[in-house]
Amino acid sequence: MLSIIRNICLLSVVLLMISPFGNCIAKEDNSQTDFLELAAVMLKDGHNDRALFALQSVDLDDENTDLARFYTLQGLAYLGLNDFFAAKDSLLLAIKNGQTESVIYVYLAQANYSLKDYQGAIEAIERSGPHAKKANWITLKAQAYWHLEKPGEAIRTLNEGQRLYPQEYSFLRRKVFYFVELQLFHEAVELGRQYLALSHATAEDYIAIGNALRLSKQYQEALDVLEIARLQFPNHETVAKLLAHTYLDQGQLNSAAFILEQAALLNPELLSEAAEIYRRANRFHKALMLNEGIYDQEIKLKQRLSILLALKHYERAANMESSLYRVGLLKDQHVRYALAYAYFSSGRFMQAGQHLDHLSESELFRKGVELRRLMQVCKEEPWKCM
């Protein structure tokens, strides 16, 4: 009979979690255990909020309540909800009330790390017994040392991870980034190549290492890594873009533009960037050819205007007015000024003046005033404008 009552009460708790109606008062002695069991089930199923709800029914003043387990479950629920302050408090109370399972310190390390108490995280891992030798906790410990600005300890921790797990290359990968941040670029390059050779490196691995070297201005080393990546992952857009931008960093515009032009065969959205770099490299006809394939009309027309001006095709540039108006680009005062300049350069001063009337931005207004002065000179002394 008591077991039937107990089951009814547990069912009522579950129903209470999904409905505001219904209640049940457990009267038998081991009801506290039932709520702890229910909370454990809820945690296992990933329902952290429901687990906390079940724990609210536990009488902490009852001498039969397993407080160590209660606070452990409560700490795990808070941890699952990313309430790290509450999780830490609960886990410490679990230890205070007799929790002896070493895994409790792993959870405490997680809470401490999330709260940026890195020393506390390290100490908790060191008290976690056999768990301290697991790969993920070795990594967490190394990161904690790194945040504490103890790079030597961080690298020694990763070395220990490599010793224990020689086939786990994530330790080697992390060391590469540590060496980059320490500006030990030669060591970083050597370790990076070692990592890429030993591991089943993904495109993302090449990207991460290449970009770290690029951001550290180690451009040639970055190019070496990224060129290999491009050979192995010829259709990977991010590899192509990062390689192109690394060439840009070194002022190699044609190389950057060519890479993006090839990548645009798979993603036409890259055409505008490739065309723009060709324009910057003064390869205007090549830029104009790529511009033809751009789908976005605003980007296409704005870029085309700048290319035609660079080519000194002022009549063609001025004749773009209706197209620019149609897509709303004349709201852009820089486009207005460029169009006014095209009209001026093609000798149509009245149309140029009409567009200059719309300029209000200080720098463009100043340029507009100068353009009006030049137009007046051309009217008064045409021979100076021939």
C-alpha positions in Angstrom: 0.0 0.0 0.0 2.8 2.4 0.9 4.5 1.8 -2.4 1.3 2.6 -4.3 1.0 5.9 -2.3 4.7 6.6 -3.1 4.2 6.1 -6.8 1.1 8.3 -6.9 3.1 11.1 -5.2 5.9 10.8 -7.6 3.5 10.9 -10.5 1.9 14.0 -9.0 5.3 15.7 -8.8 5.9 15.0 -12.5 2.5 16.4 -13.3 3.1 19.4 -11.2 6.2 20.2 -13.3 4.1 20.5 -16.4 0.9 21.9 -14.8 0.3 24.4 -12.1 -2.5 22.2 -10.7 -2.4 19.2 -8.3 -0.4 18.5 -5.2 0.6 15.6 -3.1 2.0 15.5 0.4 4.3 12.5 0.9 3.8 11.1 4.4 6.2 8.1 4.5 9.7 8.4 5.8 11.6 7.7 2.6 9.8 10.4 0.6 13.0 12.5 0.7 14.8 9.7 -1.2 12.1 9.6 -3.8 12.5 13.3 -4.6 16.3 12.9 -4.8 15.8 9.9 -7.2 13.4 12.0 -9.3 15.9 14.9 -9.4 18.6 12.4 -10.5 16.4 11.1 -13.3 15.6 14.7 -14.4 19.3 15.5 -14.5 20.0 12.4 -16.5 17.4 13.5 -19.1 18.8 17.0 -19.2 15.9 18.7 -17.4 18.0 20.8 -15.0 15.1 23.2 -14.1 12.8 20.3 -13.3 15.5 18.7 -11.2 15.7 21.9 -9.1 11.9 21.9 -8.8 12.0 18.3 -7.4 14.7 19.2 -5.0 12.6 22.0 -3.6 10.4 19.3 -2.0 13.3 17.8 -0.1 13.1 18.6 3.7 16.7 19.5 4.6 15.8 19.4 8.3 14.9 15.7 8.1 17.8 13.7 9.6 17.2 11.0 7.0 18.0 13.3 4.1 21.2 12.6 2.3 22.6 16.1 2.3 25.7 15.2 0.4 23.7 13.8 -2.5 21.2 16.7 -2.3 23.8 19.4 -2.7 25.6 17.4 -5.4 22.4 17.1 -7.5 21.6 20.8 -6.9 25.1 21.8 -7.9 24.9 19.7 -11.1 21.5 21.3 -12.0 22.9 24.8 -11.5 25.9 23.9 -13.5 23.7 22.7 -16.3 21.8 26.0 -16.2 25.1 27.9 -16.3 24.5 29.5 -12.9 28.1 29.0 -11.8 28.0 30.9 -8.6 25.1 28.8 -7.3 26.7 25.7 -8.6 30.0 26.4 -6.8 28.1 27.1 -3.5 26.2 23.8 -3.8 29.2 21.7 -4.7 31.1 23.1 -1.7 28.2 22.3 0.6 28.1 18.8 -0.8 31.8 18.3 0.1 31.2 19.9 3.5 28.3 17.4 4.1 30.4 14.4 3.4 30.6 13.9 -0.4 33.7 11.8 -1.0 33.3 10.9 -4.6 36.4 12.4 -6.4 34.3 13.4 -9.4 32.8 16.2 -7.3 36.0 18.1 -7.7 35.8 17.9 -11.5 32.4 19.7 -11.3 33.9 22.2 -8.9 36.7 22.8 -11.4 34.2 23.5 -14.1 32.4 26.0 -12.0 35.6 27.7 -10.9 36.9 28.0 -14.4 33.7 29.5 -15.7 33.9 32.0 -12.8 37.5 32.8 -13.9 38.8 31.5 -10.6 41.6 29.8 -12.4 43.6 28.9 -9.4 40.6 27.4 -7.8 40.0 25.3 -11.0 43.6 24.0 -10.9 43.3 23.1 -7.2 40.0 21.3 -7.8 41.4 19.3 -10.7 44.4 18.3 -8.6 42.0 16.9 -5.9 39.9 15.0 -8.4 42.0 11.8 -8.1 42.1 9.7 -11.3 40.0 12.3 -13.2 43.0 14.7 -13.1 44.7 12.4 -15.6 41.9 12.6 -18.2 42.7 14.5 -21.4 39.9 17.1 -21.1 40.8 18.0 -17.6 44.5 18.2 -18.5 43.5 20.7 -21.2 41.4 22.7 -18.8 44.2 22.8 -16.3 46.6 24.1 -19.0 44.2 26.8 -20.0 43.8 27.8 -16.4 47.6 28.2 -16.1 47.6 30.2 -19.3 45.0 32.6 -18.0 47.1 33.0 -14.8 49.9 34.1 -17.1 52.0 31.0 -16.2 52.9 29.9 -19.7 55.7 27.6 -18.5 53.2 25.6 -16.3 50.7 25.6 -19.1 53.1 24.1 -21.6 54.4 21.6 -19.0 50.8 20.5 -18.4 50.3 20.0 -22.2 53.6 18.1 -22.4 52.2 15.8 -19.7 49.0 15.3 -21.7 51.1 14.4 -24.8 53.0 11.8 -22.7 49.9 10.2 -21.4 48.0 10.4 -24.7 50.5 10.2 -27.5 47.8 9.8 -30.1 45.8 12.8 -28.9 47.1 15.7 -31.0 45.0 18.4 -29.5 47.8 19.1 -27.0 50.2 19.7 -29.8 47.7 22.0 -31.5 47.2 24.1 -28.4 50.9 24.5 -27.9 51.2 26.0 -31.4 48.9 28.8 -30.4 50.6 29.3 -27.1 54.0 29.7 -28.9 52.4 32.1 -31.4 51.0 34.3 -28.5 54.5 34.1 -26.9 55.9 35.3 -30.2 58.1 32.2 -30.4 57.3 32.0 -34.1 60.0 29.6 -35.2 58.9 27.1 -32.6 55.2 27.7 -33.5 55.9 27.0 -37.2 57.9 23.8 -36.4 55.2 22.5 -34.1 52.5 23.5 -36.5 54.1 21.5 -39.3 54.5 18.6 -36.9 50.9 18.8 -35.9 49.6 19.0 -39.5 51.8 16.1 -40.6 50.9 13.8 -37.7 47.2 14.5 -37.2 44.3 14.0 -39.6 44.3 17.8 -39.9 41.1 19.4 -41.2 40.7 22.5 -43.2 39.8 24.3 -40.0 43.1 23.2 -38.4 45.1 24.8 -41.3 42.9 27.9 -41.1 43.5 28.3 -37.4 47.2 27.9 -37.6 47.6 29.9 -40.8 45.5 32.8 -39.4 47.4 32.8 -36.1 50.6 33.2 -38.0 49.1 35.9 -40.2 47.8 37.9 -37.3 51.3 37.7 -35.8 52.6 39.2 -39.1 54.5 36.0 -39.9 53.2 36.2 -43.4 55.6 33.9 -45.2 55.0 31.1 -42.7 51.3 31.7 -42.9 51.4 31.5 -46.7 53.4 28.2 -46.5 50.6 26.7 -44.4 47.7 28.1 -46.3 49.1 27.1 -49.8 49.3 23.5 -48.6 45.7 23.9 -47.3 44.6 25.2 -50.7 46.1 22.1 -52.4 44.4 19.8 -50.0 41.1 21.6 -49.9 40.8 23.3 -53.3 37.0 24.0 -52.8 37.2 25.4 -49.3 36.1 29.0 -49.5 37.6 30.1 -46.1 41.0 28.7 -47.1 40.9 30.7 -50.3 39.8 33.9 -48.7 42.4 33.7 -45.9 45.1 32.9 -48.4 44.0 35.9 -50.5 44.0 38.2 -47.6 47.4 37.1 -46.5 48.7 38.0 -50.0 47.0 41.3 -49.6 48.8 41.9 -46.3 52.0 41.6 -48.3 50.8 43.9 -51.1 50.6 41.1 -53.6 47.4 42.3 -55.2 47.4 40.2 -58.3 47.9 36.9 -56.4 45.1 37.8 -54.0 42.7 38.7 -56.8 43.5 35.6 -58.8 42.8 33.3 -55.8 39.4 35.0 -55.2 38.6 34.9 -58.9 39.1 31.1 -58.8 37.0 30.8 -55.6 34.3 32.8 -57.3 33.7 29.9 -59.7 32.1 28.2 -56.7 30.7 31.3 -55.0 29.9 34.2 -57.3 29.5 36.5 -54.3 33.3 36.7 -54.3 33.4 38.3 -57.7 33.0 41.8 -56.4 36.0 41.4 -54.0 38.2 39.9 -56.8 37.2 42.8 -59.1 37.9 45.4 -56.5 41.4 44.0 -55.9 42.1 44.0 -59.6 40.9 47.6 -59.7 43.3 48.5 -56.9 46.1 46.7 -58.9 45.2 49.0 -61.8 44.0 46.1 -63.9 40.9 48.0 -64.8 39.8 46.0 -67.8 40.1 42.7 -65.9 38.1 44.3 -63.1 35.4 45.5 -65.5 35.1 42.0 -67.0 34.6 40.4 -63.5 32.2 43.2 -62.6 29.8 42.0 -65.4 29.1 38.8 -63.4 28.1 40.4 -60.1 24.5 39.7 -59.2 24.0 42.4 -56.5 23.1 45.5 -58.6 24.0 48.1 -56.0 27.5 46.6 -55.5 27.9 46.1 -59.3 26.9 49.6 -60.3 28.9 51.4 -57.6 32.0 49.4 -58.5 31.4 49.9 -62.2 31.3 53.6 -61.7 34.6 53.7 -59.9 36.2 51.5 -62.6 35.0 53.6 -65.5 36.3 56.7 -63.7 39.7 55.0 -63.3 39.7 54.2 -67.0 38.7 57.9 -67.7 35.6 56.7 -69.5 33.7 59.7 -68.3 30.9 59.6 -70.8 30.1 56.0 -70.0 30.3 56.8 -66.3 27.9 59.8 -66.6 25.5 57.7 -68.7 25.0 55.5 -65.6 22.9 58.1 -63.9 19.5 56.4 -64.6 20.8 53.0 -63.5 22.2 54.5 -60.3 19.0 56.3 -59.6 16.9 53.1 -60.2 18.7 51.1 -57.5 18.8 54.1 -55.0 22.5 54.7 -55.1 22.1 58.4 -55.6 21.3 58.6 -51.9 25.0 57.9 -51.3 26.7 61.3 -51.5 30.0 59.7 -52.5 28.2 58.3 -55.6 26.7 61.7 -56.2 30.1 63.3 -56.2 31.6 60.6 -58.5 28.8 61.1 -60.9 29.2 64.9 -60.7 32.9 64.4 -61.5 32.0 62.3 -64.5 29.7 65.0 -65.8 32.4 67.6 -65.2 35.1 65.6 -67.0 32.8 65.1 -69.9 32.1 68.8 -70.2 28.5 68.7 -69.0 28.8 71.4 -66.2 25.1 72.0 -65.7 24.4 68.3 -64.8 27.5 68.3 -62.7 26.3 71.3 -60.7 22.9 69.7 -60.2 24.5 66.8 -58.4 26.9 69.0 -56.4 23.8 70.8 -55.0 23.0 67.6 -53.1 26.3 67.4 -51.2 26.2 68.2 -47.5 29.0 66.1 -46.0 31.8 68.4 -45.0 34.6 66.8 -47.0 32.5 66.2 -50.1 31.1 69.7 -49.9 34.6 71.0 -49.9 35.5 68.9 -53.0 32.2 70.2 -54.6 33.3 73.8 -54.0 36.6 73.1 -55.7 34.9 71.4 -58.6 32.6 74.4 -59.1 35.7 76.6 -59.1 37.3 74.5 -61.8 34.0 74.6 -63.9 34.1 78.4 -63.7 37.7 78.5 -64.8 36.7 76.2 -67.8 33.9 78.5 -68.7 36.1 81.6 -68.6 39.2 80.2 -70.0 38.3 77.0 -72.0 41.8 76.5 -73.2 42.9 75.6 -69.7 40.5 72.6 -69.6 41.5 71.1 -73.0 
